[in-house]
């Protein structure tokens, strides 16, 4: 009799994402067991309940997935789960709150690829402005900054709100992300001419950049929009666009749309679950691993 693969989903929110559940079954996991309202201090006990209740030879058939809607909390929960392992009782774990990690990884892999195709090298030294401070925006900012980009994370509530958001991540990862202000059209107009990369990662169904604003983006190489809910977050970037030239910009800017990013995200998400299933020893999947995998799908 084969040993079933059991995936325990730890979620600090009141609901488990149907997307995460579907993706787990798409990756051929046998059973998905959700837990809601999980606090950071609950993770150690839950993890040890999951590992000590199975035989050592079943460790490779057990996994932990950490969801929710907070990137920083998910990373902390992943670290806590890892610290709770007691070899040989140890299993793989994967943090992807609201799909933010895999979405951000796919987003930045697409951006990096199109910078290269535009002759701009990679992310190193590029002025990247991200409109939004949600989990996708924050994770994308961390990935971009760690790749050497000059990241500015902007908040619709103003610069002070952005500053409060990035302080923790700069300290945690030794980064130098800057705070920006996207609280009005005028504030956005002020930074558009300086951007080599513009990313729309704000609330779904909200337009944050208009076509006439992009006419002033003289340095722009790539603009990417993760909003799949009409209207587009960035006017002129279609959801299926993957390197389509943007009309009206002064330079050779191209757009990458939400569904094109989503295609890479889906493949990345599926591949990471497969990595858990196939791993000979426990693996711990965070934004760094997700970015490495997403890069492979963009290059194929």
VEXVEXPA-136902 format. One record per residue (C-alpha): residue number from 1; residue in one letter; z, y negated, x negated. Coordinates in nm, 2 decimals, decimal comma. Layout:
BEGIN
+-----+------+--------+--------+--------+
| pos | code |     zz |     yy |     xx |
+-----+------+--------+--------+--------+
| NUM |    a |      Z |      Y |      X |
...
+-----+------+--------+--------+--------+
//
This chain:
BEGIN
+-----+------+--------+--------+--------+
| pos | code |     zz |     yy |     xx |
+-----+------+--------+--------+--------+
|   1 |    x |   0,00 |   0,00 |   0,00 |
|   2 |    x |  -0,10 |  -0,34 |  -0,14 |
|   3 |    x |   0,16 |  -0,61 |  -0,19 |
|   4 |    x |   0,10 |  -0,91 |   0,04 |
|   5 |    x |   0,07 |  -1,25 |  -0,10 |
|   6 |    x |   0,34 |  -1,48 |   0,06 |
|   7 |    x |   0,31 |  -1,85 |   0,03 |
|   8 |    x |   0,62 |  -2,05 |   0,11 |
|   9 |    x |   0,54 |  -2,41 |   0,21 |
|  10 |    x |   0,82 |  -2,67 |   0,15 |
|  11 |    x |   0,77 |  -2,99 |   0,35 |
|  12 |    x |   1,00 |  -3,29 |   0,36 |
|  13 |    x |   0,82 |  -3,40 |   0,68 |
|  14 |    x |   0,88 |  -3,28 |   1,03 |
|  15 |    x |   0,54 |  -3,11 |   1,05 |
|  16 |    x |   0,33 |  -2,90 |   0,82 |
|  17 |    x |  -0,03 |  -3,01 |   0,76 |
|  18 |    x |  -0,28 |  -2,79 |   0,95 |
|  19 |    x |  -0,52 |  -2,87 |   0,66 |
|  20 |    x |  -0,29 |  -2,71 |   0,41 |
|  21 |    x |  -0,23 |  -2,41 |   0,62 |
|  22 |    x |  -0,60 |  -2,36 |   0,68 |
|  23 |    x |  -0,68 |  -2,40 |   0,31 |
|  24 |    x |  -0,42 |  -2,14 |   0,22 |
|  25 |    x |  -0,58 |  -1,88 |   0,45 |
|  26 |    x |  -0,93 |  -1,98 |   0,34 |
|  27 |    x |  -0,82 |  -1,88 |  -0,01 |
|  28 |    x |  -0,72 |  -1,54 |   0,13 |
|  29 |    x |  -0,35 |  -1,57 |   0,11 |
|  30 |    x |  -0,19 |  -1,31 |   0,33 |
|  31 |    x |   0,10 |  -1,50 |   0,49 |
|  32 |    x |   0,19 |  -1,87 |   0,50 |
|  33 |    x |   0,56 |  -1,94 |   0,58 |
|  34 |    x |   0,63 |  -2,31 |   0,66 |
|  35 |    x |   0,96 |  -2,50 |   0,62 |
|  36 |    x |   1,00 |  -2,85 |   0,75 |
|  37 |    x |   1,26 |  -3,12 |   0,68 |
|  38 |    x |   1,31 |  -2,99 |   0,33 |
|  39 |    x |   1,51 |  -3,23 |   0,11 |
|  40 |    x |   1,50 |  -3,24 |  -0,27 |
|  41 |    x |   1,84 |  -3,08 |  -0,29 |
|  42 |    x |   1,72 |  -2,79 |  -0,08 |
|  43 |    x |   1,45 |  -2,68 |  -0,31 |
|  44 |    x |   1,66 |  -2,48 |  -0,56 |
|  45 |    x |   1,82 |  -2,27 |  -0,29 |
|  46 |    x |   1,49 |  -2,21 |  -0,11 |
|  47 |    x |   1,32 |  -2,12 |  -0,43 |
|  48 |    x |   1,58 |  -1,87 |  -0,53 |
|  49 |    x |   1,58 |  -1,72 |  -0,19 |
|  50 |    x |   1,21 |  -1,67 |  -0,22 |
|  51 |    x |   1,22 |  -1,51 |  -0,57 |
|  52 |    x |   1,53 |  -1,29 |  -0,55 |
|  53 |    x |   1,42 |  -1,13 |  -0,22 |
|  54 |    x |   1,11 |  -0,96 |  -0,38 |
|  55 |    x |   1,07 |  -0,70 |  -0,65 |
|  56 |    x |   0,98 |  -0,82 |  -1,00 |
|  57 |    x |   0,63 |  -0,67 |  -0,96 |
|  58 |    x |   0,58 |  -0,88 |  -0,65 |
|  59 |    x |   0,64 |  -1,21 |  -0,83 |
|  60 |    x |   0,26 |  -1,25 |  -0,88 |
|  61 |    x |   0,22 |  -1,21 |  -0,51 |
|  62 |    x |   0,46 |  -1,49 |  -0,42 |
|  63 |    x |   0,39 |  -1,87 |  -0,43 |
|  64 |    x |   0,54 |  -2,20 |  -0,34 |
|  65 |    x |   0,34 |  -2,50 |  -0,20 |
|  66 |    x |   0,50 |  -2,84 |  -0,18 |
|  67 |    x |   0,36 |  -3,08 |   0,09 |
|  68 |    x |   0,48 |  -3,39 |   0,27 |
|  69 |    x |   0,35 |  -3,74 |   0,23 |
|  70 |    x |   0,51 |  -3,88 |  -0,08 |
|  71 |    x |   0,35 |  -3,81 |  -0,42 |
|  72 |    x |   0,66 |  -3,89 |  -0,63 |
|  73 |    x |   0,89 |  -3,67 |  -0,41 |
|  74 |    x |   0,64 |  -3,38 |  -0,43 |
|  75 |    x |   0,63 |  -3,40 |  -0,81 |
|  76 |    x |   1,01 |  -3,41 |  -0,82 |
|  77 |    x |   1,03 |  -3,11 |  -0,58 |
|  78 |    x |   0,78 |  -2,92 |  -0,80 |
|  79 |    x |   0,99 |  -2,99 |  -1,11 |
|  80 |    x |   1,30 |  -2,87 |  -0,92 |
|  81 |    x |   1,13 |  -2,55 |  -0,81 |
|  82 |    x |   1,02 |  -2,48 |  -1,16 |
|  83 |    x |   1,38 |  -2,53 |  -1,29 |
|  84 |    x |   1,51 |  -2,29 |  -1,03 |
|  85 |    x |   1,31 |  -1,99 |  -1,16 |
|  86 |    x |   1,51 |  -1,71 |  -1,34 |
|  87 |    x |   1,26 |  -1,50 |  -1,53 |
|  88 |    x |   1,14 |  -1,23 |  -1,46 |
|  89 |    x |   1,20 |  -1,37 |  -1,11 |
|  90 |    x |   0,96 |  -1,66 |  -1,13 |
|  91 |    x |   0,65 |  -1,75 |  -0,92 |
|  92 |    x |   0,37 |  -2,01 |  -0,92 |
|  93 |    x |   0,41 |  -2,35 |  -0,74 |
|  94 |    x |   0,16 |  -2,61 |  -0,63 |
|  95 |    x |   0,23 |  -2,97 |  -0,52 |
|  96 |    x |  -0,03 |  -3,15 |  -0,30 |
|  97 |    x |   0,14 |  -3,38 |  -0,05 |
|  98 |    x |  -0,10 |  -3,45 |   0,24 |
|  99 |    x |  -0,38 |  -3,34 |   0,01 |
| 100 |    x |  -0,32 |  -3,65 |  -0,19 |
| 101 |    x |  -0,32 |  -3,48 |  -0,53 |
| 102 |    x |  -0,65 |  -3,29 |  -0,48 |
| 103 |    x |  -0,81 |  -3,59 |  -0,31 |
| 104 |    x |  -0,71 |  -3,82 |  -0,59 |
| 105 |    x |  -0,82 |  -3,57 |  -0,85 |
| 106 |    x |  -1,16 |  -3,54 |  -0,68 |
| 107 |    x |  -1,19 |  -3,91 |  -0,64 |
| 108 |    x |  -1,12 |  -3,99 |  -1,00 |
| 109 |    x |  -1,34 |  -3,71 |  -1,13 |
| 110 |    x |  -1,63 |  -3,85 |  -0,92 |
| 111 |    x |  -1,57 |  -4,20 |  -1,05 |
| 112 |    x |  -1,54 |  -4,09 |  -1,41 |
| 113 |    x |  -1,87 |  -3,89 |  -1,38 |
| 114 |    x |  -2,06 |  -4,18 |  -1,23 |
| 115 |    x |  -1,93 |  -4,43 |  -1,49 |
| 116 |    x |  -2,08 |  -4,19 |  -1,75 |
| 117 |    x |  -2,41 |  -4,16 |  -1,56 |
| 118 |    x |  -2,42 |  -4,54 |  -1,56 |
| 119 |    x |  -2,39 |  -4,54 |  -1,93 |
| 120 |    x |  -2,03 |  -4,67 |  -1,93 |
| 121 |    x |  -1,87 |  -4,38 |  -2,11 |
| 122 |    x |  -1,56 |  -4,27 |  -1,92 |
| 123 |    x |  -1,25 |  -4,42 |  -1,76 |
| 124 |    x |  -1,11 |  -4,54 |  -2,10 |
| 125 |    x |  -1,07 |  -4,92 |  -2,10 |
| 126 |    x |  -1,23 |  -4,97 |  -1,75 |
| 127 |    x |  -1,09 |  -5,23 |  -1,51 |
| 128 |    x |  -1,01 |  -5,02 |  -1,21 |
| 129 |    x |  -0,89 |  -5,19 |  -0,89 |
| 130 |    x |  -0,74 |  -4,97 |  -0,62 |
| 131 |    x |  -0,69 |  -5,11 |  -0,27 |
| 132 |    x |  -0,40 |  -4,93 |  -0,13 |
| 133 |    x |  -0,06 |  -4,79 |  -0,23 |
| 134 |    x |  -0,04 |  -4,47 |  -0,03 |
| 135 |    x |  -0,01 |  -4,13 |  -0,20 |
| 136 |    x |  -0,38 |  -4,10 |  -0,28 |
| 137 |    x |  -0,39 |  -4,45 |  -0,42 |
| 138 |    x |  -0,08 |  -4,39 |  -0,63 |
| 139 |    x |  -0,19 |  -4,05 |  -0,76 |
| 140 |    x |  -0,54 |  -4,19 |  -0,84 |
| 141 |    x |  -0,38 |  -4,48 |  -1,03 |
| 142 |    x |  -0,17 |  -4,25 |  -1,23 |
| 143 |    x |  -0,47 |  -4,03 |  -1,32 |
| 144 |    x |  -0,68 |  -4,33 |  -1,41 |
| 145 |    x |  -0,41 |  -4,49 |  -1,62 |
| 146 |    x |  -0,34 |  -4,16 |  -1,80 |
| 147 |    x |  -0,71 |  -4,15 |  -1,88 |
| 148 |    x |  -0,70 |  -4,49 |  -2,04 |
| 149 |    x |  -0,82 |  -4,71 |  -1,76 |
| 150 |    x |  -0,67 |  -5,06 |  -1,69 |
| 151 |    x |  -0,55 |  -4,98 |  -1,34 |
| 152 |    x |  -0,45 |  -5,25 |  -1,09 |
| 153 |    x |  -0,29 |  -5,11 |  -0,77 |
| 154 |    x |  -0,31 |  -5,36 |  -0,49 |
| 155 |    x |  -0,11 |  -5,37 |  -0,17 |
| 156 |    x |  -0,19 |  -5,54 |   0,17 |
| 157 |    x |   0,17 |  -5,65 |   0,18 |
| 158 |    x |   0,13 |  -5,85 |  -0,14 |
| 159 |    x |   0,19 |  -5,82 |  -0,51 |
| 160 |    x |   0,56 |  -5,78 |  -0,49 |
| 161 |    x |   0,52 |  -5,47 |  -0,27 |
| 162 |    x |   0,28 |  -5,32 |  -0,52 |
| 163 |    x |   0,51 |  -5,41 |  -0,81 |
| 164 |    x |   0,79 |  -5,22 |  -0,65 |
| 165 |    x |   0,56 |  -4,92 |  -0,60 |
| 166 |    x |   0,43 |  -4,89 |  -0,95 |
| 167 |    x |   0,75 |  -4,96 |  -1,14 |
| 168 |    x |   0,88 |  -4,60 |  -1,09 |
| 169 |    x |   0,55 |  -4,44 |  -1,19 |
| 170 |    x |   0,50 |  -4,66 |  -1,50 |
| 171 |    x |   0,85 |  -4,57 |  -1,61 |
| 172 |    x |   0,81 |  -4,20 |  -1,53 |
| 173 |    x |   0,48 |  -4,15 |  -1,71 |
| 174 |    x |   0,49 |  -4,43 |  -1,97 |
| 175 |    x |   0,20 |  -4,61 |  -1,81 |
| 176 |    x |   0,10 |  -4,98 |  -1,78 |
| 177 |    x |  -0,05 |  -5,00 |  -1,43 |
| 178 |    x |  -0,05 |  -5,36 |  -1,30 |
| 179 |    x |   0,04 |  -5,49 |  -0,95 |
| 180 |    x |  -0,22 |  -5,66 |  -0,74 |
| 181 |    x |  -0,25 |  -5,84 |  -0,40 |
| 182 |    x |  -0,49 |  -5,74 |  -0,13 |
| 183 |    x |  -0,31 |  -5,91 |   0,15 |
| 184 |    x |  -0,61 |  -6,13 |   0,25 |
| 185 |    x |  -0,98 |  -6,16 |   0,20 |
| 186 |    x |  -0,92 |  -6,45 |  -0,03 |
| 187 |    x |  -0,69 |  -6,24 |  -0,25 |
| 188 |    x |  -0,95 |  -5,96 |  -0,27 |
| 189 |    x |  -1,22 |  -6,21 |  -0,35 |
| 190 |    x |  -1,02 |  -6,32 |  -0,65 |
| 191 |    x |  -1,02 |  -5,98 |  -0,82 |
| 192 |    x |  -1,36 |  -5,84 |  -0,72 |
| 193 |    x |  -1,56 |  -6,02 |  -1,00 |
| 194 |    x |  -1,33 |  -5,86 |  -1,26 |
| 195 |    x |  -1,36 |  -5,50 |  -1,14 |
| 196 |    x |  -1,57 |  -5,23 |  -1,31 |
| 197 |    x |  -1,44 |  -4,98 |  -1,05 |
| 198 |    x |  -1,34 |  -5,06 |  -0,70 |
| 199 |    x |  -1,16 |  -4,79 |  -0,49 |
| 200 |    x |  -1,08 |  -4,81 |  -0,12 |
| 201 |    x |  -0,78 |  -4,60 |  -0,06 |
| 202 |    x |  -0,61 |  -4,79 |   0,22 |
| 203 |    x |  -0,54 |  -4,69 |   0,58 |
| 204 |    x |  -0,80 |  -4,47 |   0,76 |
| 205 |    x |  -1,03 |  -4,67 |   0,99 |
| 206 |    x |  -0,97 |  -5,00 |   0,82 |
| 207 |    x |  -1,24 |  -5,19 |   0,64 |
| 208 |    x |  -1,10 |  -5,34 |   0,32 |
| 209 |    x |  -1,42 |  -5,46 |   0,15 |
| 210 |    x |  -1,73 |  -5,62 |   0,30 |
| 211 |    x |  -2,08 |  -5,62 |   0,17 |
| 212 |    x |  -2,09 |  -5,99 |   0,11 |
| 213 |    x |  -1,78 |  -5,96 |  -0,12 |
| 214 |    x |  -1,96 |  -5,71 |  -0,34 |
| 215 |    x |  -2,23 |  -5,96 |  -0,41 |
| 216 |    x |  -1,98 |  -6,12 |  -0,65 |
| 217 |    x |  -1,89 |  -5,79 |  -0,83 |
| 218 |    x |  -2,09 |  -5,87 |  -1,15 |
| 219 |    x |  -1,92 |  -5,61 |  -1,36 |
| 220 |    x |  -1,91 |  -5,33 |  -1,10 |
| 221 |    x |  -2,03 |  -4,98 |  -1,20 |
| 222 |    x |  -1,88 |  -4,76 |  -0,93 |
| 223 |    x |  -1,72 |  -4,82 |  -0,60 |
| 224 |    x |  -1,56 |  -4,53 |  -0,41 |
| 225 |    x |  -1,42 |  -4,50 |  -0,06 |
| 226 |    x |  -1,19 |  -4,22 |   0,06 |
| 227 |    x |  -1,18 |  -4,34 |   0,42 |
| 228 |    x |  -1,37 |  -4,09 |   0,63 |
| 229 |    x |  -1,28 |  -4,25 |   0,97 |
| 230 |    x |  -1,52 |  -4,52 |   1,09 |
| 231 |    x |  -1,56 |  -4,80 |   1,00 |
| 232 |    x |  -1,61 |  -4,73 |   0,63 |
| 233 |    x |  -1,34 |  -4,87 |   0,41 |
| 234 |    x |  -1,61 |  -5,03 |   0,19 |
| 235 |    x |  -1,91 |  -5,16 |   0,37 |
| 236 |    x |  -2,23 |  -5,03 |   0,23 |
| 237 |    x |  -2,09 |  -4,70 |   0,10 |
| 238 |    x |  -2,19 |  -4,41 |   0,33 |
| 239 |    x |  -1,96 |  -4,12 |   0,37 |
| 240 |    x |  -2,21 |  -3,88 |   0,21 |
| 241 |    x |  -2,32 |  -4,11 |  -0,07 |
| 242 |    x |  -2,29 |  -3,97 |  -0,42 |
| 243 |    x |  -2,41 |  -4,22 |  -0,66 |
| 244 |    x |  -2,63 |  -4,42 |  -0,42 |
| 245 |    x |  -2,71 |  -4,77 |  -0,55 |
| 246 |    x |  -2,53 |  -5,04 |  -0,35 |
| 247 |    x |  -2,76 |  -5,31 |  -0,22 |
| 248 |    x |  -2,68 |  -5,67 |  -0,30 |
| 249 |    x |  -2,46 |  -5,62 |  -0,61 |
| 250 |    x |  -2,56 |  -5,81 |  -0,92 |
| 251 |    x |  -2,56 |  -5,50 |  -1,14 |
| 252 |    x |  -2,63 |  -5,13 |  -1,12 |
| 253 |    x |  -2,33 |  -5,04 |  -0,90 |
| 254 |    x |  -2,33 |  -4,71 |  -0,72 |
| 255 |    x |  -2,12 |  -4,58 |  -0,43 |
| 256 |    x |  -1,93 |  -4,26 |  -0,37 |
| 257 |    x |  -1,83 |  -4,18 |  -0,02 |
| 258 |    x |  -1,55 |  -4,00 |   0,15 |
| 259 |    x |  -1,73 |  -3,68 |   0,24 |
| 260 |    x |  -1,88 |  -3,65 |  -0,11 |
| 261 |    x |  -1,53 |  -3,68 |  -0,25 |
| 262 |    x |  -1,41 |  -3,44 |   0,01 |
| 263 |    x |  -1,66 |  -3,18 |  -0,10 |
| 264 |    x |  -1,51 |  -3,18 |  -0,45 |
| 265 |    x |  -1,16 |  -3,20 |  -0,31 |
| 266 |    x |  -1,22 |  -2,89 |  -0,09 |
| 267 |    x |  -1,36 |  -2,69 |  -0,39 |
| 268 |    x |  -1,07 |  -2,80 |  -0,61 |
| 269 |    x |  -0,81 |  -2,72 |  -0,35 |
| 270 |    x |  -0,95 |  -2,37 |  -0,29 |
| 271 |    x |  -0,98 |  -2,31 |  -0,67 |
| 272 |    x |  -0,62 |  -2,40 |  -0,73 |
| 273 |    x |  -0,50 |  -2,16 |  -0,47 |
| 274 |    x |  -0,72 |  -1,89 |  -0,63 |
| 275 |    x |  -0,56 |  -1,97 |  -0,96 |
| 276 |    x |  -0,22 |  -1,90 |  -0,81 |
| 277 |    x |  -0,33 |  -1,57 |  -0,67 |
| 278 |    x |  -0,50 |  -1,46 |  -1,00 |
| 279 |    x |  -0,24 |  -1,58 |  -1,25 |
| 280 |    x |  -0,08 |  -1,32 |  -1,47 |
| 281 |    x |   0,22 |  -1,54 |  -1,53 |
| 282 |    x |   0,36 |  -1,83 |  -1,32 |
| 283 |    x |   0,16 |  -2,15 |  -1,32 |
| 284 |    x |   0,28 |  -2,49 |  -1,19 |
| 285 |    x |   0,00 |  -2,71 |  -1,05 |
| 286 |    x |   0,03 |  -3,08 |  -1,04 |
| 287 |    x |  -0,21 |  -3,38 |  -1,05 |
| 288 |    x |  -0,30 |  -3,31 |  -1,41 |
| 289 |    x |  -0,42 |  -2,96 |  -1,34 |
| 290 |    x |  -0,60 |  -3,07 |  -1,03 |
| 291 |    x |  -0,79 |  -3,34 |  -1,22 |
| 292 |    x |  -0,90 |  -3,09 |  -1,49 |
| 293 |    x |  -1,03 |  -2,85 |  -1,22 |
| 294 |    x |  -1,20 |  -3,13 |  -1,02 |
| 295 |    x |  -1,39 |  -3,25 |  -1,33 |
| 296 |    x |  -1,55 |  -2,90 |  -1,35 |
| 297 |    x |  -1,68 |  -2,92 |  -0,99 |
| 298 |    x |  -1,83 |  -3,27 |  -1,05 |
| 299 |    x |  -2,02 |  -3,15 |  -1,35 |
| 300 |    x |  -2,17 |  -2,85 |  -1,17 |
+-----+------+--------+--------+--------+
//
